[in-house]
């Protein structure tokens, strides 16, 4: 940033830069907050997807166990004849 020296010109020459710098800093803070909110939401979405994946795998293992039980029952029935 420009540092104003005493008697180095008009104050209006430097005030506009200070306003622009303040506006840039405010926009940076807003962008930072938006980024942190985005990271928070992505973390929540990731947790939901992990839970969903676990549920899907439980379903897959349940179907596989059911099919294996049916196969074992068929083998036992044929062995009993």
Helices and strands as residue ranges (DSSP letters): H 11-80
